[in-house]
Structure formats: C-alpha cells, structure tokens
Amino acid sequence: MEITHLNSARFNGPASLAAPKPEQGSQNRQLAQAVRSLNQNQYANSGRELSYSIDSQTRQPVVRIIDSNTKAVLEQLPSEDVLRLAQYFARTAPAESTQKQAPPNR
C-alpha cells in the first residue's frame, strides 16, 4: 500500500473512489496541525513522534506513532487492515449497485 505524505498529496486515485469533500480537506488540515503541535509540545522528549499522511488509495488520513530512535511504527490509525477493507468496499460498492435488477415493468 502506498502512503502519500500530506505535503505531496495528490488526490488522483482510482475513479471508483469518491472525490474528497471540502469539509474533509478542512478536517485533514486540522488533524495535520494537531500532529505538528503534539510533536512540538508533548512528544518532543518522549522518544516518540507522530506522523500524518493521506493514504493514496482510500484518501483517508493516517496517523502513526513512531519510535524516534529506530523509526519503527509502533501504532497506526486506522490500521492497515481497516485501510484495505475501505479500499475493497470502495471498489466493490459500485459493482454491486449495477448488478441489482430493475423492478419488473407492469
């Protein structure tokens, strides 16, 4: 799975995924600012740092807690499994709606 950092995020994923809504962009900016603030204030001396990015396939925000020394990902929200499920449902939802049969003409 590809993760695109916020600074270089381009929302040009598969056509089957809905375009981001304007309020989502505002929420993403607020989340990015919160991550920066936490890194500067609370996480500065904890040996951990937060990372914020946009998943290129689902266009969902992803926050990771990273060990500052080893750069290992300690936790990720949402998890990789949740991102894969979101991607699967985004791909299959349009196909299911076209497979429904039209009601019979009377």
C-alpha positions as CSV (number, residue, x, y, z in Angstrom):
1,M,0.0,0.0,0.0
2,E,1.3,3.5,-0.8
3,I,1.1,6.3,1.7
4,T,1.5,9.8,0.4
5,H,2.7,12.5,2.8
6,L,0.4,15.5,3.3
7,N,2.9,17.9,1.7
8,S,2.9,16.0,-1.6
9,A,-0.7,14.6,-1.5
10,R,-2.4,14.4,-4.9
11,F,-6.0,13.2,-4.9
12,N,-5.9,11.4,-8.3
13,G,-6.6,7.8,-7.2
14,P,-8.9,5.4,-8.9
15,A,-12.1,6.8,-10.4
16,S,-14.2,4.5,-8.4
17,L,-13.2,6.3,-5.2
18,A,-15.3,9.4,-4.4
19,A,-13.5,12.7,-4.6
20,P,-12.7,14.3,-1.2
21,K,-15.4,16.6,0.2
22,P,-14.4,20.1,1.0
23,E,-15.1,19.5,4.7
24,Q,-12.7,16.5,4.6
25,G,-9.9,18.8,3.4
26,S,-10.5,21.1,6.3
27,Q,-10.6,18.2,8.8
28,N,-7.3,16.9,7.3
29,R,-5.7,20.2,7.7
30,Q,-6.8,20.4,11.3
31,L,-5.5,16.9,12.0
32,A,-2.2,17.7,10.4
33,Q,-1.9,20.9,12.6
34,A,-2.7,18.8,15.7
35,V,0.0,16.3,14.9
36,R,2.5,19.1,14.4
37,S,1.5,20.7,17.7
38,L,1.8,17.4,19.6
39,N,5.2,16.7,18.1
40,Q,6.4,20.2,19.1
41,N,5.0,20.2,22.6
42,Q,4.1,16.8,24.2
43,Y,6.0,14.3,22.1
44,A,9.3,16.3,21.8
45,N,11.2,14.5,24.6
46,S,9.2,11.2,24.8
47,G,11.2,9.2,22.3
48,R,8.1,9.0,20.0
49,E,6.8,11.2,17.2
50,L,3.6,11.3,15.3
51,S,3.4,11.1,11.5
52,Y,0.4,12.2,9.5
53,S,-0.3,11.2,5.9
54,I,-3.0,10.5,3.4
55,D,-3.5,7.0,2.1
56,S,-3.2,7.3,-1.7
57,Q,-5.8,4.5,-2.3
58,T,-8.6,5.4,0.2
59,R,-7.7,9.1,0.6
60,Q,-8.1,8.6,4.3
61,P,-5.9,10.3,6.9
62,V,-3.4,8.0,8.6
63,V,-1.7,8.8,11.9
64,R,1.3,6.8,13.0
65,I,3.2,6.7,16.3
66,I,6.9,6.2,15.5
67,D,9.8,5.4,17.7
68,S,12.1,8.4,17.3
69,N,15.3,6.3,17.6
70,T,14.5,3.3,15.5
71,K,11.9,4.9,13.2
72,A,9.7,1.8,13.8
73,V,6.0,2.2,13.5
74,L,4.6,1.5,17.0
75,E,0.9,2.0,16.1
76,Q,-1.1,3.2,13.1
77,L,-4.6,4.6,13.0
78,P,-6.5,3.4,11.1
79,S,-4.7,0.0,10.8
80,E,-3.6,-1.5,7.5
81,D,-6.4,-4.0,7.7
82,V,-9.0,-1.2,8.0
83,L,-7.5,0.7,5.1
84,R,-7.6,-2.5,2.9
85,L,-11.2,-3.0,3.9
86,A,-12.1,0.5,3.0
87,Q,-10.4,0.1,-0.4
88,Y,-12.2,-3.2,-1.0
89,F,-15.6,-1.7,-0.2
90,A,-14.9,1.4,-2.4
91,R,-14.1,-0.9,-5.3
92,T,-16.9,-3.3,-4.9
93,A,-19.8,-1.0,-3.9
94,P,-20.3,0.4,-7.5
95,A,-20.2,-3.1,-9.0
96,E,-22.9,-4.3,-6.6
97,S,-25.3,-1.4,-7.3
98,T,-25.1,-2.2,-11.1
99,Q,-25.9,-5.8,-10.5
100,K,-29.2,-5.2,-8.8
101,Q,-32.1,-6.0,-11.1
102,A,-34.6,-3.3,-12.1
103,P,-38.1,-3.8,-10.8
104,P,-40.4,-5.6,-13.4
105,N,-42.4,-3.3,-15.6
106,R,-46.2,-3.6,-15.1
